[in-house]
Amino acid sequence: MDVVAHCASLPGAVSEHPFGPETRVFKVGGKMFAILHDTRVSLKCHPAHAVVLREQWPSVTAGYHLNKRHWNTIELDSSVPDAELAAWIEESYDLVVDSLPRSQRDALR
């Protein structure tokens, strides 16, 4: 799956490199929803769901240098099916959009 293309396709998504050229960050409404570095992507997740994913998938670990309660890091080694990874990206995006002021949320949906 092309993670960059999928993240970029979401309404209002912006790609930046605030941590240097090797790390791409996708934001919506100025807030991060995906961080890509090397062969990993970190995504926001509901805390209870984050734990389940870590138990179910060996390639999913607690967020690297992030709030481990709310972020998972996924090794992009093709062990997670594309549809599953796409759903996780969209969940991360939706969590961030849900936290935005109503006017911004309405404009994105």
PyMOL commands that set and color helices and strands:
alter all, ss='L'
color gray80, all
select helices_A, chain A and resi 3-8+47-56+82-98+102-108
alter helices_A, ss='H'
color red, helices_A
select strands_A, chain A and resi 14-16+23-28+31-37+40-44+60-62+71-75
alter strands_A, ss='S'
color yellow, strands_A
deselect
rebuild
show_as cartoon
